Amino acid sequence: MRRMMAAFVALALLASPAVHAVQPDEIMSDPAKETRARDLSRELRCMVCQNQSIDDSDAPLARDLRLLVRERIAAGDSNSQVLDFLVARYGEFVLLKPRFERQTMLLWLLGPLLLTGGGLALWLQIRRRARSGADLPAPPLTPDEEARLAALMSDETKRS
């Protein structure tokens, strides 16, 4: 019964929609602009919560950033202009997904390079083991081992 209840709670949590921290007084009257603001808010990091977007965060700073995004959109800025403004003001860290630039190249390429290097090392190790195992013949049996094998085989033929 407990397992069923735990499974039900887990399913309910997974099926529930994501909770957003946007307050009703922050929502713009134009649905198109509000959609742009929400899309931009999902791309920006809450400086207090670190790994949460400002769209999901209840922190006062996140609310200020949401309002700032909406002000810039209302002023007629494009999405890239809003992001550039916030990056100029708070630094590249404000973006949840950093841009691919010279400064962030190592961040973007380190994962694939490590994965490729690990795969190459694994392939070389498997190849080396396959070669070393195939080149060595099985060592010959000692006289004691041959005698024991013969005795075992003769016992086996007597049983059958």
Secondary structure, DSSP 8 states (H G I E B T S, - for coil): -HHHHHHHHHHHHHHS-------GGG--SSHHHHHHHHHHHHHBB-TTTSSSBTTT--SHHHHHHHHHHHHHHHTT--HHHHHHHHHHHH-GGGBSS---STTTHHHHHHHHHHHHHHHHHHHHHHHHHHHHHHHS------HHHHHHHHHHHHHHHHH-
